[in-house]
Amino acid sequence: MSNRFIKKLANLAELSADDRRALEIVTAHPRRFAARQDLIREGDEPGPVFVVLDGWACRYKILPNGLRQIMAFLMPGDACDLHVNMLAAMDHGIQAIGPASVAMISRAQMQAMMHDHPAIARAMYTAQLVDEGIMRAWIVSMGRRSSIERVAHLMCELYLRARGAGMTQDTEFALPLSQIILADALGMTPVHINRVLKELRLAGAMALRRGSLTILDPVKLVQIAGFDENYLHRRLRQATAI
């Protein structure tokens, strides 16, 4: 299996063969995590930079009443917490959604690699900026989009991110997110999520079944979501190459 982390960074900056070798070295010995196993918990001392090579993970926070809010999904190729070691403690947890393979790059390794490989540093900083753009889009969804717009928007986003990572087949891709997980990410109840998913299916826009998302009518789904992919900055490499 190709290293999707290297593939992602190569889409954000021009990487040399030496850059790619450096990335291969620091991700050569990933750790396996079981489904629902925490990579790190809220309150823990920040550790290495996590790089998801296979499987999915999420950032989450548990409220005093026991409810969970998911704040981001991490799919193969994603890295997180580039500068988290500047903080004294984690303010949220990161958990594997299903079985996952995660490389852990120490702070010293990451600093040395970014110092010796400016292209990698540029790609890492750009990836972090894109992650912040995704976070802003989620805030807008939670605050201003209706429930059906919110679900449709997230599905558009996840499909495009998965396509960029080479994880799609035409208009379909594996989406290992239960209705409970989607509810925790979108601030809805599982019953409400179920109702909205049914509405989107009956509208002929998309269908989510057995861990697989199929985009039935991309134009209709985009129209329902009011989706604008600009915040994903997918054309960034072409723009910087001019």
C-alpha positions in Angstrom: 0.0 0.0 0.0 1.3 3.4 -0.9 2.1 5.9 1.9 -0.9 8.3 1.7 0.9 10.8 4.0 3.6 11.3 1.4 1.0 11.5 -1.3 -0.9 14.2 0.6 2.2 16.3 1.2 3.3 15.9 -2.4 0.0 17.5 -3.5 0.9 20.5 -1.3 4.6 21.0 -2.2 7.1 19.7 -4.7 8.9 16.9 -2.9 12.3 15.6 -4.0 13.4 12.0 -3.8 15.3 12.9 -0.6 12.2 14.5 0.9 10.2 11.3 0.2 12.9 9.1 1.8 12.9 11.2 4.9 9.1 10.8 5.2 9.3 7.1 4.6 11.9 6.7 7.4 9.8 8.6 10.1 6.7 6.7 9.2 8.3 3.2 8.7 7.2 1.7 12.1 3.5 2.6 12.7 1.6 1.4 15.8 -1.7 -0.5 15.5 -4.7 0.8 17.4 -7.9 -1.0 18.0 -11.3 0.4 17.3 -12.3 3.1 19.9 -8.8 3.0 21.4 -7.4 6.5 22.3 -4.2 7.7 20.7 -4.1 10.4 23.4 -6.6 11.6 26.0 -7.6 15.0 27.1 -5.4 16.1 30.0 -2.4 14.0 28.8 0.9 15.5 28.3 1.3 16.2 24.5 3.4 13.6 22.8 4.4 13.0 19.2 2.9 14.1 15.9 0.4 11.4 14.9 0.2 10.4 11.2 -2.8 8.2 10.2 -1.5 5.8 7.6 -4.5 3.4 7.5 -8.0 3.6 9.1 -9.8 6.6 10.5 -9.6 8.6 13.8 -11.3 11.5 15.3 -10.8 14.4 17.6 -13.3 14.6 20.4 -14.3 16.2 23.7 -16.5 14.8 26.4 -18.9 17.2 28.1 -19.6 17.2 31.8 -23.0 15.5 31.1 -21.2 12.7 29.3 -22.1 13.7 25.8 -19.4 13.6 23.1 -18.6 16.2 20.5 -16.5 15.1 17.6 -14.5 18.0 16.2 -12.6 16.5 13.3 -12.2 13.3 11.3 -8.7 12.1 10.4 -8.4 9.8 7.4 -5.4 8.1 5.9 -2.7 10.7 5.1 -3.7 13.1 7.8 -1.3 14.3 10.5 -2.2 16.2 13.6 -0.8 18.5 16.3 2.3 19.8 14.6 3.0 22.2 17.5 1.0 20.7 20.3 4.2 20.2 22.4 4.1 23.9 23.1 1.1 23.2 25.4 1.2 21.7 28.8 -1.8 19.3 28.3 -4.1 18.1 25.6 -7.4 20.0 25.6 -9.2 17.1 23.7 -8.7 13.5 22.9 -7.9 11.6 19.7 -9.4 8.2 19.1 -9.3 5.5 16.4 -12.7 5.0 14.9 -11.9 1.5 13.7 -8.6 -0.5 13.5 -5.9 2.0 12.5 -2.2 2.2 11.7 -0.7 5.4 13.1 2.9 6.6 12.8 4.2 8.6 15.7 6.9 11.1 14.9 8.7 12.6 17.9 9.1 16.3 18.3 12.9 16.0 17.8 12.4 14.0 14.6 9.8 16.4 13.3 11.9 19.5 14.0 15.0 18.0 12.4 13.1 16.9 9.3 11.4 20.2 8.8 14.7 22.0 9.3 16.6 19.8 6.8 13.7 19.6 4.3 12.1 23.0 3.6 9.6 21.5 1.1 8.3 19.1 3.8 8.0 22.1 6.3 6.1 24.1 3.7 3.7 21.1 3.0 3.2 20.5 6.7 2.3 24.1 7.4 0.0 24.2 4.4 -1.7 21.0 5.6 -2.3 22.6 9.0 -3.8 25.7 7.4 -6.2 23.5 5.4 -7.2 21.7 8.6 -8.0 25.1 10.1 -10.1 25.9 7.1 -12.0 22.6 7.6 -12.6 23.5 11.3 -14.0 26.9 10.2 -16.4 25.2 7.8 -17.6 22.9 10.6 -18.2 25.9 12.8 -20.3 27.5 10.1 -22.3 24.3 9.6 -23.0 23.9 13.4 -24.1 27.5 13.7 -25.9 28.3 10.4 -26.7 25.3 8.3 -29.9 23.3 8.6 -29.7 19.6 9.6 -30.0 18.4 6.0 -27.5 21.0 4.8 -25.1 20.0 7.6 -25.2 16.3 6.7 -24.9 16.9 2.9 -22.0 19.3 3.4 -20.0 16.9 5.5 -20.6 14.1 3.0 -19.3 16.4 0.2 -16.3 17.2 2.2 -15.4 13.6 3.2 -15.9 12.4 -0.4 -13.5 15.1 -1.8 -10.9 14.4 0.9 -11.2 10.7 0.3 -10.8 11.2 -3.5 -7.7 13.3 -2.9 -6.3 10.4 -0.9 -7.1 7.9 -3.6 -9.8 6.1 -1.6 -12.8 6.5 -3.9 -14.2 4.4 -6.8 -16.1 6.6 -9.1 -18.8 8.1 -6.8 -18.4 5.6 -4.0 -16.1 5.1 -1.1 -15.8 3.3 2.2 -17.1 5.5 5.1 -16.6 3.7 8.4 -18.8 6.1 10.4 -21.9 4.9 12.2 -24.9 7.0 12.7 -23.9 7.5 16.3 -20.5 8.9 15.2 -22.2 11.2 12.6 -24.6 12.4 15.3 -21.7 13.2 17.6 -19.9 15.2 14.8 -23.0 17.1 13.6 -24.6 17.9 17.0 -27.7 15.8 16.3 -29.3 12.7 17.7 -28.9 9.3 15.9 -32.7 9.3 15.3 -32.4 12.7 13.6 -29.4 11.6 11.6 -31.3 8.5 10.4 -34.2 10.6 9.3 -32.0 13.1 7.4 -30.0 10.2 5.7 -33.4 8.7 4.5 -34.4 12.2 3.2 -31.2 12.5 1.2 -31.6 9.0 -0.2 -35.3 9.6 -1.2 -34.2 12.8 -2.8 -31.8 10.8 -5.0 -28.8 12.7 -3.7 -26.8 10.0 -1.8 -27.0 6.7 0.0 -25.1 5.6 3.0 -25.3 1.9 3.7 -23.1 -0.8 5.2 -20.2 1.5 5.7 -20.2 2.8 2.1 -21.2 6.2 0.8 -22.5 6.5 -2.8 -23.1 9.9 -4.3 -26.2 9.3 -6.5 -26.5 12.8 -7.8 -23.4 15.0 -7.2 -25.1 18.2 -8.5 -28.1 17.7 -6.2 -26.0 16.9 -3.2 -23.9 20.0 -3.7 -27.0 22.2 -4.2 -28.6 20.8 -1.0 -25.4 21.5 1.0 -24.6 24.8 -0.6 -21.1 23.4 -0.9 -18.1 25.4 -2.0 -14.9 23.4 -2.0 -12.7 26.5 -1.8 -11.8 25.8 1.9 -10.2 22.5 1.0 -7.7 24.3 -1.2 -7.4 21.3 -3.6 -5.9 23.5 -6.3 -3.2 24.9 -4.1 -0.3 23.0 -5.7 -1.2 24.1 -9.2 -1.5 27.8 -8.0 1.9 27.7 -6.3 3.6 26.1 -9.3 2.8 29.1 -11.6 
